[in-house]
Amino acid sequence: MFYKYSVKTFLNELYVKEILWDFLYFLYLLKKCDILVVGGGPAGLSAAFMAAKAGLKVTVCEKDKSIAQNIRTSGVSWLNEIKKLGIPDSFYNPIKNFNFVSPSNEITISGKNYESCVLDIRQTYQYLANLAATAGAEILINTNVLQVNKDQNKRLVGVVAKQNNIILDISCKLIIDATGFNSIIARNLGLVKKWERYGVGCEFECYCENLDIETWTLMVGKIYSPAGYAWIFPTSKNRARIGVGVAKPESQEEPF
Ligand SMILES: Cc1cc2nc3c(=O)[nH]c(=O)nc-3n(C[C@H](O)[C@H](O)[C@H](O)COP(=O)(O)OP(=O)(O)OC[C@H]3O[C@@H](n4cnc5c(N)ncnc54)[C@H](O)[C@@H]3O)c2cc1C
């Protein structure tokens, strides 16, 4: 009897505490910032870093459970830009040569210097997140922005977001929509409707033999992709990302 009673009391107390905690948490997360960045991809994180570095109070909302949980790139970039961002050398494989393949031809443009690179994407995004956070930006993961808030003059004054089961009301002076394809803010404002043209891709990272680590390859023509191109991007010795992209609405085929 005593045992049953104490367990019940304990559970009741726990329940009350949980409600109280949720309530306090909710109050705590009624947030205010100067700049709200929606989307923790490369664009959002870079913008957050620059704004925080300039002394502004910055909050980033990312809907995924971690930065770089889902990736929407093969990670090819240009070395000049990557160096400007201060990305460490160990985060990419430098590329010197560019190989283009069509059904009837193949050419390789060989460079003297490394101009391009294939990034370790997760490390790079997390590095960008760290830059932003170190400069003072607050990064909220698992925080899905649902809609914009406007004042009586129809000026944007913030957003409503969902973090677990908690609704956040975040007010700000400026919003940066860095949600990529989603474009949630632009959609909410009616600036973006249905995308008329876009690309969809599928990619595997796998073990490869006889891989030239300094050369990336692009393949064009219907035998590789119905509308778009395929690629082989070496990431390190014996490893490459191999993928195919399809342009919509030119083709109804799916890459996966
Ligand atoms: C198959 C394919 C291959 C590509 N390869 C390359 C390449 O090699 N090199 C290159 O430069 N580009 C490549 N791209 C383009 C690439 O997608 C973009 O360069 C890059 O991802 C754009 O970054 P971003 O930060 O603008 O958007 P994204 O990377 O799309 O980031 C948007 C972020 O916003 C978050 N988000 C979305 N909605 C919400 C919401 N409501 N609330 C909170 N967060 C939200 C998402 O979770 C995501 O983290 C490729 C694209 C495709 C389709």
Ligand as a Chemical Component Dictionary entry (heavy atoms), coordinates in Angstrom:
data_LIG
# 
_chem_comp.id                   LIG 
_chem_comp.type                 NON-POLYMER 
_chem_comp.pdbx_formal_charge   0 
_chem_comp.three_letter_code    LIG 
# 
loop_
_chem_comp_atom.comp_id 
_chem_comp_atom.atom_id 
_chem_comp_atom.alt_atom_id 
_chem_comp_atom.type_symbol 
_chem_comp_atom.charge 
_chem_comp_atom.model_Cartn_x 
_chem_comp_atom.model_Cartn_y 
_chem_comp_atom.model_Cartn_z 
_chem_comp_atom.pdbx_ordinal 
LIG C1  C1  C 0 21.936 17.150 -56.436 1  
LIG C2  C2  C 0 22.509 18.493 -56.043 2  
LIG C3  C3  C 0 23.873 18.653 -55.979 3  
LIG C4  C4  C 0 24.415 19.887 -55.631 4  
LIG N1  N1  N 0 25.775 20.028 -55.594 5  
LIG C5  C5  C 0 26.319 21.222 -55.313 6  
LIG C6  C6  C 0 27.736 21.382 -55.294 7  
LIG O1  O1  O 0 28.495 20.444 -55.526 8  
LIG N2  N2  N 0 28.230 22.610 -54.988 9  
LIG C7  C7  C 0 27.391 23.683 -54.696 10 
LIG O2  O2  O 0 27.907 24.777 -54.430 11 
LIG N3  N3  N 0 26.053 23.537 -54.698 12 
LIG C8  C8  C 0 25.502 22.348 -54.997 13 
LIG N4  N4  N 0 24.128 22.193 -54.996 14 
LIG C9  C9  C 0 23.313 23.316 -54.616 15 
LIG C10 C10 C 0 23.197 23.331 -53.082 16 
LIG O3  O3  O 0 21.956 22.766 -52.736 17 
LIG C11 C11 C 0 23.347 24.728 -52.561 18 
LIG O4  O4  O 0 24.593 25.259 -53.003 19 
LIG C12 C12 C 0 23.362 24.849 -51.037 20 
LIG O5  O5  O 0 22.795 23.775 -50.353 21 
LIG C13 C13 C 0 22.591 26.105 -50.712 22 
LIG O6  O6  O 0 22.759 26.369 -49.338 23 
LIG P1  P1  P 0 21.646 27.115 -48.534 24 
LIG O7  O7  O 0 22.210 27.345 -47.172 25 
LIG O8  O8  O 0 21.127 28.282 -49.305 26 
LIG O9  O9  O 0 20.408 26.089 -48.473 27 
LIG P2  P2  P 0 20.301 24.630 -47.871 28 
LIG O10 O10 O 0 21.602 23.910 -47.896 29 
LIG O11 O11 O 0 19.134 23.991 -48.541 30 
LIG O12 O12 O 0 19.946 24.907 -46.329 31 
LIG C14 C14 C 0 18.662 25.313 -45.929 32 
LIG C15 C15 C 0 18.508 24.987 -44.467 33 
LIG O13 O13 O 0 17.271 25.518 -44.006 34 
LIG C16 C16 C 0 16.632 24.562 -43.185 35 
LIG N5  N5  N 0 15.188 24.842 -43.215 36 
LIG C17 C17 C 0 14.333 24.654 -44.253 37 
LIG N6  N6  N 0 13.088 25.028 -43.889 38 
LIG C18 C18 C 0 13.156 25.449 -42.591 39 
LIG C19 C19 C 0 12.203 25.940 -41.674 40 
LIG N7  N7  N 0 10.907 26.079 -41.996 41 
LIG N8  N8  N 0 12.622 26.274 -40.416 42 
LIG C20 C20 C 0 13.929 26.132 -40.058 43 
LIG N9  N9  N 0 14.877 25.654 -40.911 44 
LIG C21 C21 C 0 14.502 25.326 -42.161 45 
LIG C22 C22 C 0 17.004 23.212 -43.823 46 
LIG O14 O14 O 0 16.858 22.145 -42.905 47 
LIG C23 C23 C 0 18.455 23.469 -44.199 48 
LIG O15 O15 O 0 19.359 23.123 -43.183 49 
LIG C24 C24 C 0 23.552 20.969 -55.320 50 
LIG C25 C25 C 0 22.179 20.787 -55.370 51 
LIG C26 C26 C 0 21.661 19.564 -55.724 52 
LIG C27 C27 C 0 20.159 19.394 -55.786 53 
# 
loop_
_chem_comp_bond.comp_id 
_chem_comp_bond.atom_id_1 
_chem_comp_bond.atom_id_2 
_chem_comp_bond.value_order 
_chem_comp_bond.pdbx_ordinal 
LIG C1  C2  SING 1  
LIG C2  C3  SING 2  
LIG C2  C26 DOUB 3  
LIG C3  C4  DOUB 4  
LIG C4  N1  SING 5  
LIG C4  C24 SING 6  
LIG N1  C5  DOUB 7  
LIG C5  C6  SING 8  
LIG C5  C8  SING 9  
LIG C6  O1  DOUB 10 
LIG C6  N2  SING 11 
LIG N2  C7  SING 12 
LIG C7  O2  DOUB 13 
LIG C7  N3  SING 14 
LIG N3  C8  DOUB 15 
LIG C8  N4  SING 16 
LIG N4  C9  SING 17 
LIG N4  C24 SING 18 
LIG C9  C10 SING 19 
LIG C10 O3  SING 20 
LIG C10 C11 SING 21 
LIG C11 O4  SING 22 
LIG C11 C12 SING 23 
LIG C12 O5  SING 24 
LIG C12 C13 SING 25 
LIG C13 O6  SING 26 
LIG O6  P1  SING 27 
LIG P1  O7  DOUB 28 
LIG P1  O8  SING 29 
LIG P1  O9  SING 30 
LIG O9  P2  SING 31 
LIG P2  O10 DOUB 32 
LIG P2  O11 SING 33 
LIG P2  O12 SING 34 
LIG O12 C14 SING 35 
LIG C14 C15 SING 36 
LIG C15 O13 SING 37 
LIG C15 C23 SING 38 
LIG O13 C16 SING 39 
LIG C16 N5  SING 40 
LIG C16 C22 SING 41 
LIG N5  C17 SING 42 
LIG N5  C21 SING 43 
LIG C17 N6  DOUB 44 
LIG N6  C18 SING 45 
LIG C18 C19 SING 46 
LIG C18 C21 DOUB 47 
LIG C19 N7  SING 48 
LIG C19 N8  DOUB 49 
LIG N8  C20 SING 50 
LIG C20 N9  DOUB 51 
LIG N9  C21 SING 52 
LIG C22 O14 SING 53 
LIG C22 C23 SING 54 
LIG C23 O15 SING 55 
LIG C24 C25 DOUB 56 
LIG C25 C26 SING 57 
LIG C26 C27 SING 58 
# 
